[in-house]
Amino acid sequence: MTWVFARIGRAILTLLLLIAFTFFTLAISGDPAVAKFGEDIDMATLEAFRAKWGLNYPLWKQFLIYLNGIVHLDFGVSFRTGEPAWGLVVSRLPATLSLMLPTMVFSILIGVPLGVFAAMNRGKWADRFTIVLAVVALAIPSFLLGLLLMFVFSVWLAWLPPSGIVGWQSYIMPSATLAIATAAIYARFTRSAMVEVLSHPMIETAQASGLSRRVILCMHGLPNVLLPLITISALEFGNILTFAIVVESVFSWPGVGRLLITGIANRDYAVVQAILLLTGTTVIVANLLADIAYGYVDPRIADARLKGRRHNAVLDKT
């Protein structure tokens, strides 16, 4: 269990660095009083606002107050609305999750089979076409892709609602915008991993034994592709969160991403910090789970962990 605790400690340290970086970056980005009241604010109002929100303290003291609040699950109050920042974020979270989860599922269901298909036809036209398709999907910015989909399916064909949530049809374009680029990443990494596996001597041995391509793929190919897919899934979960900020703005989606854009524009520190803390924690936890899963899925890491455990047992006996 030592290696698990080491990774948990590293994750906690990363989270602390994220909290510090977010706090000090926002603190030096501008005065929230000016953003709320404008440049013509009088000194009395300015001082009263700063005293009310604790902005008249030295920066280091503000940071300690903020850390104490986090420990007690108090993430501050919105400068703009006066509501608890965490409550605002939680109220928008279901809309973002309802967009992210189908995106993740469809990305895997589309990207992984495409990558396997390309690897099984390496060097052929199907492989080249898949690679070109993936490169094009990655090259198109998410906001541009969203606008193109909106123009075609909402303005031109009038099939789908252009913005907001008015039914299940509202999920199609935002989810497609997020899933296209993510599926392309899955396809490229799956292809690379599968090509490496198929070039391994064990595949030649399996072929010489008379096993069919389907059996070889299921028994030897896909299990060995699982390791890089775990890493990609952890990284892509964070990327989808990042892309969701842009996509929610394009489609006026009432989620956390749109709330973040509003908070940044109004220098609503508490809301922005709560969202970045939630996003960063999600990414850190996803990578931590991927590390732990690696330790159990990858035989090399599992063997090293077992040898370390035996070595410690020998030392304890001596």
N, C-alpha and C positions, 0 to 999 in steps of 0.2 A: 504493500500500500504506500510505500515511501514515494514512489514515482508519481502516484496520484496526488499526494499532498504537495509534492514539488510543483506540479502543474497548477494546482489550485492556488498555491502561493504566488506563482507567476501571474496568474489571471487577476488576483486581487491587486498586485502591484500595478499591473497595466490599467486596472480600473481607477486606482488612485491617481495615476498620472493623467488619465483622461479627465477626471474631475478637475484637477488643478489646471490643466491646459485650457479646458472649456471656460472655467471661471475667470482666469486672468485675461484670456483673449477677449471675452465679452466685456470685461471691466474696462479695458483700454480702447474699446471700439467706439465709444461715444457716450454722451450723457443721456440717460433715459428721460430726464426731466425736460430737456430740450426737444426730444422726439415727441413727447406728450403735449407740451404747451407751446412749442415753437421758439424761434430765436428771440422773440420780444418779451420773454418771461421776465418779471421783475425779481429782484434779489430776495425779497421776503418770501415770495411763493417758491422760489428755487430752494431756499434754505429749509422751508417747511417740508417740502417734498422729500428732500434728502434726509432730514431728520426722521420723517415718518417711516421711510424704507431702510434706514440704517446706512445710507450712502455717505454720511458725514464722517464715518469711522475710517481709520487707515485701512488700506487694502488688505493687509495681512489679517487684521481683526475681522473684516468682512468675510474673509475666506474661512477663518476658524468658526465664525457663526454659521456659515453655510454648511461646513462639515458637521457641526453639531446638529443642525437641522436634518441632514441626511441620515445621521445615526438614529434619530428619533422619527424617521420617515416623514419629516416635514420638508417639503421641497419649495417652500416659499409661496408667495401670493403674486398673482398677475398684476403688473403695474397698470395695465389697460382696463381690465374688468373688475379687479378687486377680488376675484375668485381664487381658490387654491389652485396652484399651477398643476399639481398632480391630477386633480379632479378634471381639469380641462383636457389633459392628455388622455386620461382613461376614457373620457366620453367620446373621443375621436378614435380610440384604438380599434374598436370592432370594425369600423369601416376600412381601416388599413389592413387588418388581418384578413378580412373577407376578400381583399384584393390580392394579398400576398400568397395565401395558401393555395388557391387554385393555380396561381402563376407557377409556384414551385412544382406542383404535381404535373401540370401540362408540360413544363420545361423538361422534366425528367422523362415523361412518357414520349415526348417527341425527340429530344436531343439524344438520348442514349440509343434508341433503335437506329437513328440516322448514323450515329458514329459507328455502331457495329456493322451496319450495312456498308458504309464506306470502307471500313477495314477489311471486310470479307471480299470486297471487290477492289482491292488496292491496285492502283495504276490504271484502272479502267475508266470509262467515261462516267460511270456512276460515282466513282470516288472523286473525280475532278469536279463534277457538278455539285456534289455535296460540299466540298471545300469552298468553292466559289460562293455557294449559297450562304454558307456560314460567315465568310468574310464580309459579304454584302450586308448581312443582318447585323454584324458587329459594327460596321462602318457608319450605319445610319444613326444619328443622334435620336435618343428616345423622344424628345419633344417634337422633332421633325416627323418621326414616324407616327406619333400620336395625331399630329395635325393632318397628315396625309390620310390616315384612317378616318378621321373625323370628316374631312372633305368628301371622301368617296362614299362612306356609308351613312353619313348624317345629312350632308348638304346635297350631294349629287343623287344618291339612290333613296335617301330618306327612309332607311331601314332601321336605324338605331338612334336612340336619344343622344344628343351631343354632349351632355354634361349632367352631373348630379346622379342621384340614385332614384330611378323611377320604376324599377323592376329588374328582373334578371337580365334583360337585354343590356342594361347599363354596364354590366360587368364585362361584356365581350371585348370592346375596344381597349379599355385600360389593361385588362389581363393580357390581351394579345400584344399590346405594346411592350409590356414587361417580359412576356414569355418568349418573344421572338429572339431577342438578344441573348437571354439566358439559355434558351435551347441551343443556340449556336455555340455557346461556350461548352455546354455539355457534349455536343456532337464532336467538337474538335478534340477535347480531352479524352473522350471515350475512344475515338478513332486512334489517337496516338497510343493510348494504353493497350488497345486491342491489337494494333500492329506489332507492338513490342512483344505481346504475349504469343501471337501467332508465329513469330519468328523464333520462338524458344524451341530447343530440341525436344521437349516433352510433347509438343504438338506433332512433330514428325514421327515420334514413337507411337503416338495415338493413331495417327493416320496409317502407319504401317501395320498396326494391330487390326485394322479394318473397321474402326469406329467411323460412324457417319459424321458429317459436318455439324449436324444439329447436336449430336451427343458431345462432340468435342467442344462446341461453343458453350453448352450448358454446364459441362463438367469441369472444363479447364479454362475456357475463355472468360466468361462472366465473373466467376469467383475471384480471379486475379485482377479484374478491372474494378472490383469493389473498393479497393484501397484508395486509388486516386479519386473515385467518385465521392468518397466520404469527405476528403479534403475540399473538393470543389463545392459540395453541398454546403459546407460550413462557410466558405468564402462567398458563395452566391447568395446565401441568405442575407448577408450584410449588403451585398450589391443591390439586391432587390429593394431593401429598405432605402438605399440611397436613390435609386432610380424612381422609387415611388414618390419621392418628394417632387420630382419634375412632372411625373405623370399625373399626380393629383392636382397640380396647378393647371395643367393643360385641360383636364376634363372636369375641373371644378369639383373634385372629389372631396367630400367632407371628412378627410382623414387627418392623421398626424402630420403628414408632409405639408399639407396646405396650412395647418396651424403653425408649423415651423416657419414657413415663409412669412406669414403675418407677424409672428413674434419677432423675427429678425428685422422686418421693416419698421416695427414700432419699438425696437430695442427692449422688448419685454423679456428681461433677463431670466426671470424665474421659469417662464414657459420654455424658452429656448434651452436652458440648462436641463430642465426635466426631460425634454425630448431627446437631447443629445446623450444624456445619461442612460435613458431607456434604450436608445439605439446602440450605444457603445456596450452596454451590459449584455444586450442580446447577441451582439457579434462575438464578444469575449466568451460568453457561455457556449455559443455554438462551436467556436474553435476549441474550447476546453473539452466539450463532449466528443468532438472529432478526435482529439488527442487520445482521450481515454478509449474510444472505440478502436483506434489504431492499435492500442496496446493489446487488445483482445482479438482483433481480426488478423493482424500481421504476425505470422509465426515467428519471425525474427525477433520482434520486440517482446513477444510472449516468452520465447526461450531465454532472452537476456534477463527478463524480469525473474524468471524461475531460477536461473543460475545465481542471480544476486540474492534471492531468498535463501537458497541452499548455502551460499557462501556465508551469509549472516548467521545461519543456524550453526555452521561449523565453528565460527568464531565464538558464538555464545557457549558452545560446549567446552571449548578450550579455555 
